[in-house]
């Protein structure tokens, strides 16, 4: 290795303690700000994705099939406290009043609040669960209804629908395919009292 003569750049002043670039010390907790923004962005993206998938699959659609604007004759004249539920399809099926005979994996029950009263679906679900029924989902209906109705999606669920209607004191029971996510859907109207 070659040897070079000493020059003025080889003598470093004694008061110069720094080596390399000088950086200020990091503020305590400054790393959490970036983490918080990343967590917020992740939460927003996940939430938007869940909402998009729910809308794309129509799983957030709660519609009342009897709200087509046609009034059913005699619907307002029924007394829900003393009347027995009657299905619109046939009157030959006996209500299933023993919840232990229902397989919750096969027959799913949804309770929807079609009123402005907060917590009505929860109260009705609790009433059914106290009696031994298994309620899968509860929530709010997409619109307000005046008459409570129990909807069932296939003839095999008619007895269960009649039993649920009898348990809640609801007189209207209808066969419909408007609620594809549940076997039996209970839409509570303004006439329902907890």
C-alpha positions as CSV (number, residue, x, y, z in Angstrom):
1,X,0.0,0.0,0.0
2,X,1.4,3.4,-0.9
3,X,2.2,5.9,1.8
4,X,1.2,9.5,1.3
5,X,2.7,12.6,3.0
6,X,0.7,14.2,5.7
7,X,-1.2,17.4,4.8
8,X,-3.6,19.8,6.5
9,X,-6.6,17.4,6.1
10,X,-5.0,14.7,8.3
11,X,-5.2,17.0,11.3
12,X,-8.7,16.8,12.8
13,X,-9.6,19.6,15.2
14,X,-10.0,18.4,18.8
15,X,-13.4,20.2,19.2
16,X,-15.0,18.2,16.4
17,X,-16.8,15.2,18.1
18,X,-19.3,14.5,15.3
19,X,-18.8,11.6,12.9
20,X,-21.2,11.3,9.9
21,X,-24.5,13.2,9.4
22,X,-26.2,14.7,12.5
23,X,-29.8,13.7,13.1
24,X,-32.1,14.9,15.8
25,X,-33.3,12.4,18.4
26,X,-36.6,10.7,17.7
27,X,-39.5,11.9,19.7
28,X,-40.9,9.3,22.1
29,X,-44.0,7.5,20.6
30,X,-43.6,8.8,17.1
31,X,-43.7,5.2,15.7
32,X,-47.3,4.7,17.0
33,X,-48.6,7.5,14.7
34,X,-47.7,5.5,11.6
35,X,-49.1,2.3,13.1
36,X,-52.4,4.0,14.0
37,X,-52.8,5.3,10.5
38,X,-52.1,1.9,9.0
39,X,-54.6,0.3,11.4
40,X,-57.3,2.8,10.5
41,X,-56.7,2.3,6.8
42,X,-56.9,-1.5,7.2
43,X,-60.2,-1.2,9.2
44,X,-61.8,1.1,6.6
45,X,-60.7,-1.3,3.8
46,X,-62.0,-4.4,5.6
47,X,-65.3,-2.7,6.5
48,X,-65.8,-1.5,2.9
49,X,-65.1,-5.0,1.6
50,X,-67.6,-6.6,4.0
51,X,-70.3,-4.0,3.0
52,X,-69.5,-4.6,-0.7
53,X,-69.8,-8.4,-0.4
54,X,-73.0,-8.1,1.6
55,X,-74.6,-5.8,-1.1
56,X,-73.2,-7.9,-3.9
57,X,-74.7,-11.1,-2.4
58,X,-77.9,-9.4,-1.5
59,X,-77.5,-10.6,2.1
60,X,-78.4,-7.2,3.6
61,X,-81.7,-7.0,1.8
62,X,-84.7,-7.2,4.2
63,X,-87.9,-6.6,2.3
64,X,-91.5,-7.1,3.4
65,X,-93.2,-9.1,0.7
66,X,-96.7,-7.9,1.6
67,X,-95.7,-4.2,1.0
68,X,-96.6,-4.3,-2.6
69,X,-99.4,-1.8,-2.0
70,X,-102.3,-4.3,-2.0
71,X,-104.1,-4.4,1.2
72,X,-105.3,-7.8,2.4
73,X,-109.0,-7.8,3.2
74,X,-109.7,-8.3,6.9
75,X,-106.1,-7.9,8.0
76,X,-106.9,-5.0,10.3
77,X,-109.9,-6.7,11.9
78,X,-108.0,-9.6,13.4
79,X,-107.3,-9.7,17.1
80,X,-103.8,-11.0,17.7
81,X,-104.2,-11.8,21.4
82,X,-106.9,-14.3,21.0
83,X,-106.8,-15.5,17.4
84,X,-105.0,-18.6,16.3
85,X,-102.6,-18.2,13.4
86,X,-103.8,-19.3,10.0
87,X,-101.6,-19.9,7.1
88,X,-102.4,-18.4,3.7
89,X,-101.6,-21.7,1.9
90,X,-103.6,-24.4,3.9
91,X,-105.3,-24.9,7.2
92,X,-104.5,-28.6,7.6
93,X,-101.1,-28.3,9.3
94,X,-101.0,-28.3,13.1
95,X,-98.7,-25.8,14.8
96,X,-95.4,-27.2,16.0
97,X,-95.2,-26.0,19.6
98,X,-92.3,-28.1,20.8
99,X,-89.0,-26.4,19.9
100,X,-87.0,-29.5,20.7
101,X,-88.4,-31.1,17.6
102,X,-86.8,-28.5,15.4
103,X,-83.3,-28.9,14.1
104,X,-81.7,-25.3,14.2
105,X,-79.2,-26.4,11.5
106,X,-82.1,-27.1,9.0
107,X,-84.7,-24.6,10.1
108,X,-83.3,-21.1,10.7
109,X,-85.4,-18.3,12.4
110,X,-84.9,-14.6,11.7
111,X,-86.7,-11.9,13.7
112,X,-87.0,-8.4,12.1
113,X,-88.3,-5.2,13.7
114,X,-90.7,-3.4,11.3
115,X,-91.5,-0.6,13.7
116,X,-89.8,2.5,15.1
117,X,-89.7,0.9,18.6
118,X,-86.0,0.2,19.4
119,X,-85.2,-3.3,20.7
120,X,-88.5,-5.0,19.7
121,X,-86.7,-7.7,17.7
122,X,-84.4,-8.4,20.6
123,X,-87.3,-8.6,23.1
124,X,-89.2,-11.0,20.8
125,X,-86.1,-13.1,20.2
126,X,-85.5,-13.3,24.0
127,X,-89.2,-14.4,24.4
128,X,-88.7,-17.2,21.8
129,X,-85.4,-18.3,23.3
130,X,-86.9,-18.5,26.8
131,X,-89.5,-20.8,25.3
132,X,-86.7,-23.0,23.8
133,X,-86.6,-21.8,20.2
134,X,-83.3,-21.0,18.5
135,X,-83.2,-17.6,16.9
136,X,-80.4,-17.3,14.3
137,X,-80.6,-13.6,13.3
138,X,-82.4,-10.5,14.5
139,X,-82.4,-7.0,13.0
140,X,-84.5,-4.2,11.5
141,X,-86.7,-4.6,8.5
142,X,-86.1,-2.3,5.6
143,X,-89.5,-0.6,6.1
144,X,-92.2,0.0,8.7
145,X,-95.2,-2.4,8.7
146,X,-98.4,-2.3,10.5
147,X,-99.2,-6.0,10.7
148,X,-96.9,-8.6,12.2
149,X,-96.4,-11.6,9.9
150,X,-94.5,-14.9,10.1
151,X,-93.1,-15.9,6.7
152,X,-91.9,-19.4,5.9
153,X,-90.0,-20.4,2.7
154,X,-91.2,-24.0,2.1
155,X,-94.2,-26.1,3.0
156,X,-91.9,-28.2,5.3
157,X,-91.5,-25.2,7.6
158,X,-95.3,-24.3,7.8
159,X,-95.8,-26.1,11.2
160,X,-92.8,-24.3,12.7
161,X,-94.1,-21.0,11.4
162,X,-97.5,-21.7,12.9
163,X,-95.9,-22.6,16.3
164,X,-93.7,-19.5,16.3
165,X,-96.7,-17.3,15.4
166,X,-98.7,-18.9,18.2
167,X,-95.8,-18.3,20.7
168,X,-95.7,-14.6,19.8
169,X,-99.5,-14.1,19.4
170,X,-99.2,-13.3,15.7
171,X,-102.2,-14.2,13.5
172,X,-100.7,-13.8,9.9
173,X,-98.6,-16.6,8.5
174,X,-97.6,-16.6,4.8
175,X,-95.6,-18.8,2.4
176,X,-93.0,-16.7,0.5
177,X,-89.6,-16.8,-1.1
178,X,-88.8,-13.2,-0.3
179,X,-86.4,-14.1,2.6
180,X,-83.9,-16.6,1.1
181,X,-81.6,-16.4,4.1
182,X,-83.9,-18.0,6.6
183,X,-86.5,-20.8,6.7
184,X,-88.8,-18.7,8.9
185,X,-88.8,-14.9,9.1
186,X,-90.8,-13.0,11.6
187,X,-91.5,-9.4,10.7
188,X,-92.9,-7.5,13.8
189,X,-95.3,-4.7,12.9
190,X,-97.0,-1.9,14.9
191,X,-99.6,-4.4,16.1
192,X,-97.1,-6.5,18.1
193,X,-96.8,-6.0,21.8
194,X,-93.9,-7.5,23.7
